[in-house]
């Protein structure tokens, strides 16, 4: 049970990674998983000031979870998610 909790994001962590993902996929040129993850990590890294005491590390496994849920969407839903942050967040709601 403990290992499961470590490997699974909390609802708040999921929301953070969903927000990063939704922001990044608004760029039409980002379509490959690795490109998306690199961009998500950059955005997260630059979201915290240099003087912050705690800067979270990027967890690829959390990004993979959001990406796999995006992949499970129908093509039309994926296109909706790419056009609107709000649509993206609604389509990728925590389950």
Secondary structure, DSSP 8 states (H G I E B T S, - for coil): -HHHHHHS--HHHHHHHHHHHHHHTTSTT--SHHHHHHHHHHHHHTTS-TT-S------HHHHHHHHHHHHHS-HHHHHHHHH-HHHHHHHT---
